[in-house]
């Protein structure tokens, strides 16, 4: 009864949302005309009833429109416009397959609705809803007039409703009964089993599509479209009460979770503000950052003017992600980078913005690209990151009020960052996280810098052919009572006494600061099991002559060698100290035996890595190049993009289409052998021959022989990075040839 009552209230709310509400998106001419709902043709009655509810709530009505080819001013796939088929009315607008109205740039020839539905069905529409694709199959490409409008949510419910509204239940039935295709990606939407489930799916898909349109319009700077869509969304959901918009844990869901619409009001207000304010003077900030010709003379402006201009332009800053899920990174945005370069001179103005700026940036945060939950990032958040990058201690900044930050800055602004970091390390009240933040900065090589709380390399940083530069705390070498070494030893002992894993990194910082005084600090840290297992502690102990570090680390490694979370960088001691007897024995156990947990036969993704510097690993790779077991299959799409899967569940796609005559014809599957996977990884070595997984076996075998000879001929030229303890601050690992 409770579930039925909730469902009834939701239906009433959708109906009431349309009463007296004229949405900002242009309404089709017959939006409010009566409609005789069809029946039969295998469409459940609840699907027809749900369609009526959606149209009453605002789903665009296609009746009265001419079904034609149309060009929309919507950027897609690198083009300025999107070509589709839609129901055109008043020569300016059209109802599109996703249930939304768009302004059109031009209308073309009449389109064949019956044929288009057959094309959509052939593409497997129930497995759509995937906004990230690497290549298209022929059926999907033919349905581009439909799929091009898919914005993170399936369009099937809206498309079925449109066809029902047009009096074509026969075509709606074809979509309803269409088989599922292959593009699942975890986003297949099953047909609803009852009225509540279907309306929940349909309403969330329609509103989710509209929200994605709003997000994309806001991101690209189309503020008028953003305002129109946002005002419409607010009206469509205005009568849906807060309790019904909360996440629903019931399965199957009857009341949809539309909490992703929470940012709509803020996006509307920000777009309205942008439309009211005069446009910014054009400045090519990317050219300014690169030192190229700048007609605006931006860098010639007084520093206080530059800082004010850059803070004003933070509303246009763009962030991106390297990992999903993962943090947003702004360090590569030119406005962000130029403001960070102004350094401490910008702090007072940034503190003003941190306290008072309520604008939004053009950037959204999200867990994964296909998620509907896109949250706009405020300028204040970017200012917070900038303050963390300039002053250090981002966690403390995040947890401090603007008033606290101002008071702290007045007290410490006379010191440089190294001086402030030393004071924090010496402050018994600062706490473990702030101690470690300070120690990390003071012992970090100065060709690196912090951005977004992460180590970021400059173009010239971490060059293995150059000498390691001084650390940021180099000017503190003469400080005494206490000295840096004494503080690092003291903090490590305190952290060990509290059984804190932070002791491991603090001890490594002690070795980075002064290898002559670090041995007792590292041994203190090694009383903790977590530090004995830490690859950086092992590398530090071996670097200062503590041979016991190898045995401790190897013993702990055997307990977790099969862990799926074990990263390649955690094996760094193997290639940093390949001549150590314990490391040699460990490598033999890890790589060369049939039961070895990290054999290239099991972990072929480790092949093209710094592990190639380890003799035992090279022998295991050479052995795997002779293993002809079939472990997967490869194929090509119609546009030449390679995709492959393996029996272990691993797989991948090429980012670009291939044009080699040896590659498989589109749609043809070819077997992948274990040695093919190993060769495919080795092809990335400098000077290695080309290799593709879908070539004929005779061609692959010829290249595999070349690769085996290439690896043997260049084994003395292989170099691994990181090669020494000071390199471990540099992100990533790699193998290269010393040429």
N, C-alpha and C positions, 0 to 999 in steps of 0.2 A: 504493500500500500504506500509506504513512504517513497519508494522509487517511482511508482506511478504518479503520485502527487507532484513530485519534483519535475517529472517529465511534462506533466500537464501545465505546470507553472511556466516552464521554459517555452512551451509552444505559445502560450498566451503572451509572454513577453515579446517573442519575435513578431507576433501579430500587432501588438500595441506599438512596437518600435516604429511602424510606418505611419501611424495615425498622426496627421497634422505635421509630418516631418518631410520637408523637401530637401533631398540630399544635394550637396554641392556639385557632384558629378551630374552632368546633364541627364535628365530622365528621358527614356524612350517615349514616343508619342502614345503608346497604348499600355503604359505601365499600370494604370489603374482601371482599365476596361475589364468588364466581366470576362470570365474564362470558364468554359465548360470542360471540366477535366475528362480526358479520355480514359478508357479502361481496356483490359484484355492485352493480347499480344505477349503474355508471359511476364508483364511488369506487375510486381506486387502492388496492391492498393496502397500500402504504407509509403511506397516510393512516390506515388502520385500525390498523396496527401502532403508529404514532406515538401515536394516541389511547390505546391500552392503556398505553404507556409513561408518558404524562402522568398518567393516573389512578393508576397505581402510585406515581407521585411525589407525588401530593397534589391533583390537579385534582378539584374537588368532584363527587361522583357523584349525578346527579339521580334515580336509581331509588328508588322508594318514596315519592317526593314527589308531591303533588297539584298539577297545573299550574293556577295560579289567578292572579287579579289580586292584587297585593300592594303595600303601602305601606311603604317603607323609611325609617328615620330618618336619611336622608342628604340634606343640603342640596344643592340643585341649581337653577340659574337663578332665584335669589332666593327660592325656596321652602324651607320647613323639611324637607320630605319629598320622596321620589322615588316616583312611581307606575310600577310595572313589572308584568311577568308573570313568574312564577318557580315553581319546584317547591318547594312548602311542605311541611315536615315538623315534627312535634312542636308545631305551632301557634305556635312562636316563631321558627323559622329557615326560611331558604329558600336553595336553590341557584339562583343567577342565571345569566343567559346568558353572563357573562364567566368562568364557572368558579369563582366564589368564593361562600362562604357569608356571608349577612348575617342579622342579627337583624331581624325584621319588626315594624312597629308594628301592622299589621292585615292580615288576609287577606280577599279579596273573593270575587266569583263565579268559577266555573271559566272558564278561558280556552281558546280554540280553537287548539291547537298548529299544526294544518295551515294554518289561515288566517294565523296569525302568521308562519309561515315564508314564505308567499307574499308577505306584506307586507314582510318583510325583504328578500326577493329583489328586489321592485319598487323598493326604495330604493337599490339599487346598493351592497351592503355591501362589495364589494372596494375601493371608493374611500373608505371611511371612515377612521377613525384620525385625524381632525382635531379637536382639542379646542377650537379657536377658530372659531366660525362667526358670520356676520353675516346672519341670516335663514335660513329653511328652505324647501326646495321641498316641495310637497304630499306626495310619497312619503316623504321623510325625516320629516316631521312625523307621519305615520301610524305610522311605526316607532319612535316615541319610547320605547315600552315597552322596546325593545331598545337603541337608541342612547344613551339616558340613562345607561346603565351603562358606556359606552365611556370609558375613562380613558387617553387618549393612545396607546393601542395598538389595533390591529384586534382585534375579538372573533370574527372569522370562524373561525379555527382552533379556539378553545374551543367555539364554538357547534356546529360540525360534530362535535366529539368528544362533546358532550353528546347530540346526536341519535343518534349511533352507539351510545352506551352505553344509550340507551333502546330500542334495537332498531328504529330508524326510519331505515335507510339510504336509504330513498326521499326523506325530507326532507333528510337530510344531502347527498344528491346535488344537490338543488335549490340549496343554498347553494354547493356546490363548483362548480357549473356556472353560477352567476349572472353576468350581464354586469357589467362595470365601469360605475360611474356617473360623474358629472361632478365630484365633490368631491375631486379628486386632491391638490392642495396639496403635491405632492411626497412623499406618504406612501402611495401605493398599494402594497399588498403582493401581488406576483404569486403565483399558485399554485405550489407547490413542484414542481420537476422530478424529484426523486427523494426517497428516504426521508430522507437526511441533511439536505437543504435544507428539507424540510417540517418536520421535527422542530426544526430550528434556528429556523425562523420561529415555529412554534407555541409552543415553550418560552419564547422571548424575549417573545412577545406576552403569554402568560399571566403570567409573572413580572413583566413590565413593568406590566401592569394592576394586579397586587397591590401593586407598589411605588408606583404613583400613588395607590392607595387609602391606603397608609400615609402618603404625603406630605400628602394632603388632610386626613386625620384629624389629623395632627400640627399642620398649619397652623391648623385651626379649634379646636384645643384638646381634641379627643376622645382623651385619652390612653389610655383603656382599649381603644378600637378600635385605636389605634396599637400598643399592646403586643401585642394578639392577632395582628394582621397581621404585625408584625415577628418574633414568635416563630415563626409559621408559615413565613415566608420563610426564616428561618435554618435551619429543619429541612428545608425543601424543597430548598435548595441546599447542604446541609451536606456532601454527598459529592462535590460538583463541585470538582475541584482547582483551585488558583490558576492553573495554566498554561492551563487550559481556559476561564478566565474573562477572560483578557486579550483585548484587541481583536484581531479576526481580519481580516487584510488580504485573505484569499482571496475571490474572487467566482466562483460563488456560495458563501456561507458554509455550512459544515457544522457547526461548533461555534459556538454563539451567543455574542456578547459580552454578558455579564450583569454587567459591572463596575459598572453603575449601582447594583447592590445593595450596594456597599461601605459606604455610610453606615448600613445597617440596624442594625448592632450599636450604634452611637452613638445612633441615634434610640430604640432600645429602652431603653437605659440612661437616657436623659434623660426619657422618658415614665414609666418606673418611678420615677425620682426625684421627678417632679412629683406622681405619685399618692401617694407616701409623705409628702410635705411638706404642711403645712396650707395651705389656700387663702389667697391675699392678700386683705387688706381692700380693698373696692372703692373706687377713686378714679377719678373721671371726669377723666382727664388732659387730654382734649381741651377740656373746659370750663375747667380750670385754665389751660391755655395761652391760651385766648381771654379770660381774665379774667372768665368768667361765674360764676354762683353755685356755690360749692364747699362742700357740707355737711361734707366731711372736714376742712376748714381746712388743706389741705396747705401753702399758701404761708405760713401763720402758724407753721409749725414752724421750729425753729432751722435755720440753713443746713446744719450738719453732719448733722443728722437728715434733711433733705430730700435731700441728696446721697446718703446711705446708702440711703434708700428708693428713689431713682431708679436707682441702680446695681443694687439688688436686683431691680428690675422690668425691667432690660434683657433678661431672658429673654422678655419679652412684646413687645419692639420689633418693628415691621414695616417692612420695606423694600420698595421697588418700583422699576420700571424705566420710563424714558421711551423707550428705544431697545432694539431686539433685533438683534444682541447689544449689550450696553452695561453700564455699571456699576450696581450696586445703589445706590439713593438712600435714605437714612434721614432726611434733613433735615426731612421733613414729618411724621414720627412725633412725637406730642406728648411721649413720654418722652424721646426723643433730643433734641428741641428744648429742653425744660426743663432737661435736664442740661447742654447746651451753653451755655445762658444763665447757669448758675452760674459758668461761666468758670474762671479759674485757681484759684479756691478748691476746685475739684473734682479738680485734677490729682493730688494725693497719693493720694487714694482711687482714682482711675482707674488709677494706676500699680500699686496693690495688685491691682486686678482684672486688669490686663494680665498680671501675673505669675502669678496663682493661679486665676483663674476658668476653670472647664472646662465651664460650662453651654452649652447651645445656645439660640439664639433660635427664634422661630416662623417665621423667614424662611429661604427657600431661594434659592440662586443657580443660574442656568441661562443657557444661551446664547439659547434661544428657547422660548416657552411650550409648544410641542409636543414638546420634547425629553424623553427619559426620564431624562437625567442631571441630576437635581436634587440639589444638594449643600447640606446644612444649614449655616447660618452661625453660627459660635460667638459667644458674647458677647464673647470676646476680640477678634474682628475689629471689632465695633462700637465697643469701647473704643478700639481703635487709630485708627479714623476720628475719634472724638471728640477724642482727643489731637491728631490732625493739625489738626482744625478750631480747637481752642483755642490750641495752641502754634504752628501753622504747620509747614511743612517735613514733610509727610506721608510723602514718600519716604524721608527720613532716619529717621523714626520707624519705618517698616516694616522697615528694614534694621538696626535697633538692638536690642540685648537690653534687657530690663527694667533690669538693673544699669547699663548705659550711660545709659539714659534718666534713672534716678534721680540718677546722678552729675552729668549735665548740668543737671538741674532744680535741684539744690542750688546749683549755681554761678550760675545765671542767673535764679532765681525773683524776685530783687529788681528786675529790669527788667520793663517792660511789653513787649507784643509788638512795638511799633514800635522800642523800644530794642534788643531782641534781634535783630530783623531788620537794623537798622543795623550791629550788630556782625558779623553773618554776612556782610553785603555788604562790610564792610571787611576781613574775614578772608581773606588770600590762600590759606589752606589749605582753605577751605570747598568750593571747586569750583563749576563752572558751574551745575549744576542748583540748588544751594542759593543761589548769588548771585541767579539769576533769580527763584526763589521769593520771596526777600526783597524784591527790587526791585518785583516785581508787587504785593506787599502794600502796600508803602510808597507806591506811586503810584496805588493803586486808590481810587476815589471812596468815601466812607465810608457811602453809603447801600446799598452792596453788602456781602456777606460771603461767606467761603469755606465751603463744605460739601461733604464727600466729594471734596475736591480740585477743586471746580468753583465758578465764580462763581454765586451765587444771589441773586435779587432779593427784597427785602422788598416788602410790598404797596405802600408809598409810594415805592419806589425808581425811579430812571430816569424820572421824570415830566418830559417835555420842556417842560412849562409852568412848571417850577420851576428856580431857579438850581442849577448844579452844586455839590454840597457839597464841602467840603475833602477832601483825600486823607488816608489813615490816617497818613501820615508828616508831617502838617502841623506838628507840634511840633518837627520837626528842621530847620526852615528856617534857624535861626541856627547850626547846627553847622558848624564850620570845621575845617580841617586834619585830616582831609579833610572837605569838604562833600559833600552828597548828589550834587550835579552832578558834582563831581570823581570820585566813586566810580563813577557811572554811565558817565562817559566812559572811565574806566580799564578797567572790566569789558568795555565794548563793544570797545575796542581789543584786549584780550586774546582775546576770542572771535573777532573778525575774523582775527586773526593765526593762530588755530588752525582757520580755515575752518569755524567752527561756526554753524549756522543760528540758534542762540540769540542771536546778536548782533542779529538783526532786532528781536526783542521787547525786548531791553535798550535799544536805541536809541529805540524807541517810548516806553519808560518814561522815558527822559531828556526827551523832548518833553512827556510828561504832567507831569513834575515841574517843568520850567522851560523854556518855549518860547524864552526869550531866550538860553539857553546851548546849546540842543540842535542847532542847525544843523550845526556841525562833526561832532558825534557821528553824526548821521543820514547825512552824506556819507561818513563813514568806513564805516558799515555798508553803504552803497550800493555799495561796491567789490565786495561779494559779489553774485553773480547772484541768489541766492535772496532777498536783501533788496530788490533792485530789483523783483522780481516780487511782493513782499509788499504786499498792499493796505493794511495798517496803516502800513507804512513810507511808502508813497506819500501816504496821508492826513496823516501827521505832517509830511512834507517840505513839502507844500502848505500845511499849517497854519502853518509857520514861515517861509513865503515862498520856498521853494526850488522855482521853477517847473520845474526839470529833473526833479522827481519824477514829474510827469505823463507826460513823454515816456519815461522809463525804464520806468515801470509799463505803459504802453500797448504798448510794444515787446515786453515779455515776455508780456503778455496775448495778443497775437496768436499766440503759439506754443502756447497751451494753451486757447484759447477753446472748442474742441470737446471738451475733456476731460470725460468723464461725471462726474468728481469735482468739477467746478467748482461751488462753492456760491454762493448768491445774495449772501451776506455778503461774498464776495470781490470783488464789483462795487461796493462801497460808495463808492469815490472818484467814481464817475459821478454819484451823486445828492448827495454831499456838496459837490462842486465843479462843478455843472452849467454854470456860465458860463465855465469854463476852455476855451480853444479846442481844446486837445489832447483833452480829455474829450469835447467835442462831436463832433469828428471820429471818435473811437473809438466813440462811441455810434451814429453813423450807420453805421459799418462793422459793428458787432455786430448791429444790430436792423432796419435799414430796407431793405436790399437783398434781392433774391431769394435770393442765396447767403449771406446773413448767418447766421453760426453760431448766434446766440441769438435769432433772430427769434421773435416770439410764435407764429408758425405752426408752429415746431418745438419751442419750449419754453413751451407754454401754462401750465405750472405756475409760471412766473415772472410771470404777468400781475398777480396781486394781490400786489404787493410794492412795496418802496420805489422800484423802478425807475420807477414811474408818475410820479415827480417829474422824470424825465429827458424833455425834450421829444421827442427822437427816438424814445424807446420809446413814448410816448403816440401818436405818429403811426403807429407800426407796429401798435399795438393797434387803433387806429381802422380801419386798413386790414384787419386780420384779421377784424374784425367784419362785413366784407362778403364773406368767403371762404366760398362754399357747398359746397366739396368735402366729400364724405362720407368721414369718417375713423374711423367706429366704429359701435357699436350699443349701445342701452340697453334694459333690461327691468326688470320688477318681480317679486319673489317673491310667494307667496300672501299673506304678511303685509305686503306693501306696501314692502319694502326695495328700494331702487334699486341695481342693479349695472350696470356698463358696461365695455366694452373698446374699445381703439382698434387700428388697423392697425399702429401702432408698438409694440404690446405693452404699452402703458400701460393702466391700468384702476383701478377702485375700487368702493367700496360706501358707501352712506349708513349712518350709525350708527342712525338711527331710521326707522321706517316712515312713508311719506307718506300723506296723505288728500285730496290735491287732486283734484277731479274731472277735471282735464286730464291727469293722469298715465296712463301706459299700463296697460291691464288686465294682470293677472297672467299671465306667460308670453308676452306679445306683445312682439316686438322692434321697436324704432323706430330709424331711422338717426340718427347724430350727425354734424353738419357741423362743420368747423373753427370757424366762428363761434359755434357752440353751446358748444364747450369754452371759448372765450375769454369768452363771456358768463357762463358758469357760474362762472368765476373772479372776474369783476367784481362779481357779485351780493353778495359779502361786504363791499363798501365801505359805509361808514356812509351810510344813507339810500338805497341803491340798491334798485331793484325786485327782487322775487323772480323766480327763474328755475330751471327744471328741465330736465334733458337729455332727458327722455322725453315732454315736452309735444308736441302737434301743431305742425307747422312754422309754421302761421299764427300761433299764439299765441306761439311763440318769436320769430318775426320782429318782432312788435309790441313785445315786451320788448327785443329787441336794439336797435331804433330808440331806445327810451327810454334804454337804457344808453349809447348813443353820445352822445345829447344830454346826459345826466347827466355823463358824463366831461368833455365840452367845457365845460359850464357851471361845473364845479367845479375846473378845472385850476389856477386861482390859489389855491384853498383847500387843495390837496394839500400835505401835509407828510410828510417821510420821517425815519425814525429808524434808525440814528444820524445826527445832523445835524452833529456836531462831534467832534473827536478824543476829548474826555473821555467821549463816549457809547459809544465802542468797547469799553469794559470791560463794558458792559451786554450780556447775552446776547440774541441774536435781532435781527431787523430787522422793520420794519412800515411801512405807509403809513396815513395817517389824514387826515380833513378837519379843517381849522382852523375849528371852529364856535363 
